[in-house]
Every structure is written in structure tokens, then in C-alpha cells.
């Protein structure tokens, strides 16, 4: 089962916890068969180093899956990362954990510090930060305040246009109407382009925002009179599984008086297809 499967929320993890408690209870029984099996030498070796394996697998898999790829996309890298995590855990157990247990931290502080520095270097290894840079640039754009709202009023030298007035090739394109946009971390990255295309757009974006938070957030803005303009853009779903009910509630909250634009997500995670399917089904249902 995938880690983001809807069956895990909220009761799936509760059942997993109860199963774990049951397994531990069976293992610690002094005359139980499961306890004898789990006491095998290879399993005991792994158990003693399990916390180190857990710690080392984080930087190992981060380096093995560049550009946000999933382990399924690079299986050989994933296998190498798992082997590296076990090997590094064995070394840290031998040269850090065991000496600290025998002689205390002061006697082995230099070795432990070296391991910590090495681990920190792995976790902060140089990677492609293009997306991060775009998000930061977008946040700065948003902090500079909203662009002035467009106006359709003619300029000082512009006379009224009649149906017989020829349209100049150099005449400016029609200005966009005011728009409210609700989004997650992707929207700040797109803020400069959105503001260039839609002057006066009101962008409300927050890193880590979930699709399930959309109905409540939109409802609060609506009560405050902050759903300005003729259209509302909803760009959520990058950060986790979204449910069809939350999307329907978000659209219903906005109401039929405004045009609603739903943006599909593109993220290298297993929930991408389910979120996009919900968005397309909601769009198709609104057109019927």
C-alpha cells in the first residue's frame, strides 16, 4: 500500500499501530516461537544498528534520488542507497556508538563530531535549487505588494472608439480583469508570470498548504469580502492527497457568481494522478 493511500487516513495508521503492539507483545513472550525466530543472529545484528540505519538512510536516499525522483524511477540507485545506509550504520556503530558506551562521549568526541559533520555534509549536498530559487523570487514579488489594478479608461489622447474606427496594429491588448488566486508553494514560483499576465491579481499562497484546507480558507476570505474579481484560481494538491469532497466544497464555497479555474498538479509523487483525476472530474461535473 502506498504511503499516501486514502485508506491510511485516519484509521489505517491506527490499525498499523495496533498490529505493531500485537507483534511486539508476541515477540517478548519467553516461550513463544516468534520470539525465537526474531532472536536469530542476523536479525539481532540489524536490530542493534537499526537506529543508525534509519538516520543514515535519509541522506543516502536524498543523494540517490536527484531532482525529486522517486525510488521506483531509479531502482539501482535505491538499492545502492540502502546498502550504503547499512554500511555507514555499521561503521558508526563500531566507531562511535560502542566507544561512547564504553568510555563516554568525551573520550570519543572527536570521532563522533567527525561523523556528525560528515552526515550534515551529505544532507546539505549541492543539488539543483532551481525550484527553490523560483519560489523565493516569487515570495519576494508577493512581498512587494500587489500590482496596480488594470483600468479600461482611455488615456488622455485616446478618443472614443466607434465601430468604424480602424483598429491599430500597435493598440495594446485588452487588460485582464482582477483575479483571486489561492495556492501552495507552486504559486509563489509562478507569481511573477501571473502578475505580468494579470495586473492586479490577488495571490494568496502558502508553502505546504493542503487541498483539504481550501474550503475553510476560501470560506473565511468570502466572509471577509476578500474574494475579489471575476475569477478565482485554485492551485492546490502539490503537497499531498486531495479528496474529491474537499474540492467540491471549495468550488461550492466560491459559488456560481465567479468563474473558477482549477489547476492540475505536476509533482513526482504517487498522489499526482489521483489529485488530477479529482480536478478533471469536478470540472466535467460542472460542465454538465
N, C-alpha and C positions, 0 to 999 in steps of 0.2 A: 504494500500500500504506500502511495506517495505521501510525503510529509505534509503536503498541503491538501490532502483529500478532505472533502467536506465531512466525511463520516467521523473524522477525528475531533470535530468541534461540535459541542463541547464534551460529549460523553466518551469519545474514542480514547482520549488520554486518561480518563478516569479508569476505564477498563484496563488499559495498559498498566497503570499503576497498581491496580488490584492484582493483576496477573503477576507482576514483579514481586509483590509482597508474598503471594502464594508460593512462587518459586523459591524465594529466599527461605521461607519457613520450611519447605520440604528439604532444602539442601542442608540446613543446620541440624536436622534430626540426627542423633548419634548413630542410629542403626538403619538409616534409610539408604536405599540403593542409589538415589540421585546424588546424595552426598558423596558416596564412594566414587561415582563417575566424575563428579566435579573436582575431586581431590587428585586427579591424575596429574602427573608431573608437568606436562606441557601447559595444562590449564592453570596450574598454580604459578608457573613462571609468568604467564601472561597477566594473571591477576595481580601479582606483585608490581608489575610495571604498567598496569592499566591506566593509572592517572597520568603517568608520563606520556603514554601513547596518546591519550586524549589531548594533552597540551601540545605535543609536537605535531599532531595531525593537522592542526589549524594552519600554521604557516606552510606546512608541506603541501597541503591541498590548494592553498592560495596561490602558490607558485606553479603548481601543476595544472591549474585551470585558468589560463590567462584570458583577459578580455571578457570576464564574466561567463565563461563557458561552463557547462555542466560536466560532471564527471562522465556521463554517458557519451558526451561528444569526443572525449579524449580518454578512452579506457586504458590505454597503455600508460599514460601519464598518471592516471588514478592508481593503478597497480604499483607503479614506482613510488608514488607518494605514500601509499600505505606501508610499503617495505621500508622506506626512509623513516617514517614515523616510528616504526617498531625498532629499527636500528638505533635511532637517536635516543629513544626512551631507554633502551638497554645501556647505552653509554652513560646517560645522565644518572641512571640508577646505580651503575657501577662506580662512577667517579664523583658523584655529587650526593645522591640520597644516602647511600651506605656510609660514606665517610662522615657525613653530618650526623647520622645516627650514632656512630661510634665515638667521634671526637668532638662533636658540637660544631656549630656554624663558624666560629672564629677560626678554627684550625683549617677549615676548608673554604673560607670565604672567598678567596681569590678564584678558585675553580668555579664556585657557584656563580660569582659575578660574571666570569667569562661566558658561562653558559647562558645567563640571562641576557647579556649583551648580544650574543650570537642569535638567540631567539628573537630578540627585539629587532635585530637587523633583518632577519628573514621576514618578519611580519610587515616591515616597512620597506620591503624591497621595491625598487623602482618599477612602476607599472605605467600603462597608458592612462593618463589622467584627463583625457580629453573631455569625457562626460562631466567629471568633477569641475573642470575649468569652465565648461559651458554653464553649469548650474550656478557657479559662483558669479559669473558675469551676469547671468540673468537676475540673480538676487540683488546685485548692485544696481541693475536697471530698475528693479521694482522699488528699491530704497530711494531712488532719486525722485520718486513720486510719479503720479500718472501724467501721461502726455496730455496736452490741451485737447479738449474735445473738438471734433471737427465741426465746421459750420458750413451750411449751404448758402449763406448770404453772399451776394455778388460783391466783388471788390469795387474800389472807388471808380475805376474806369470801365467797369462792366455794365453794359446796358441790359435791359431785359431781353431775353431771347424769345423770339417768336418762331412759329413753325416754318417760316420762310427764311429764317436766318441760317446761313450755311454753317455747318459745324467745322471748326478749325481742326486741323490735324494735331496742332500743339495744345489743344484745350486739355486741362487736367482731367484725370479720370475721376469718376464720382467718388466722393468720400464715403467711408464706411460709417454705418450707424454705430452707436455706442453698444458695447457688448460686455457682459459679465462672464468671466472665466473662472471656474473652480477646478483646481488640480492638485497634483502631488509634486514630487521633485522634478518630473519631466517638464512641467510648465514653466518654472523659472528658467530652464535652459532655453526654452522657446520664446521667452519674454521679449527679447529684442526684435525678433522677426514679427511677433504678434503686434507689438506696438507700432512697428513700421507699417504693417498692413492695415491695422485698425487703430488709428489715433484715438486716444481717449478710452481705450479698453481698460476695464477694471479687473485686474488679475488677483485672485485670492488663491495662493498656492502655499502648501506646507509640505516640507520633506517628511516622508513617512505616512502621509495621510492615506487612510484606507477607504475603499469604496463603501464599506458599511457605514462610514461616518457621514456620507453625503446627505442623506435625508435630514438628519438633525442639523447639520451645518447650513444647508440651504433653507431649512425652515426658520432658523434664527435670523439669517440675512433677510428673508422675506418679511418677517415681523418688524425688522428694523428699517424696512424700506430700502434695503441695500442691493436688491436685485435690479440694477439699473439697466436701461437699454431695452432693445427689442429682442435680444437673443441671449441665451445662456449656454455656455460651453462647459461640458462636464468631461474632464480628462483624468479619470481615476482608474485604478486597477493594476498599476505597476507593482505595488508593494505587497500583494497577497491576493488570495482568493476572494472573489466577489460573488455575492449571491444575487440571483435574479430578483428576489424580493426587494433588496436594498436599492437596486437600480430602478425598479418600478416605483418605489416610494419616492426616490429622488426626482424622477420625472413628474410624478403626480404632485409633489410639493411645489415645483416650479409653476405648474398649471398650464392651461391651454392658451393663455394670452401671449405667451412668448415662444419664439422659435427655439428649439432645443437641439444642440449639436453634441452628439456623443462621439468621443474619440476612442478608437480601438488602441490597444497597447501592443508594444513590441518589446519584449523582455525575454532573455534566455532563461525562463523558468517554466516549470510544468503547468502553472496556472494560466499561462498566456491564452491558450486555446479556449479554456472554459470561460474566462472573462470576455474574450472577443465574441464567443458564441452567445453569451447573455446579452451583449450590446447589440448584436445583429438581430436577435430575436425580439428584443424590445423595440428596435427600430422598425422591424417588419410588422410587429403588432400595432404600432402607432399609425402605420400607413393604411391598415385595413379599415 
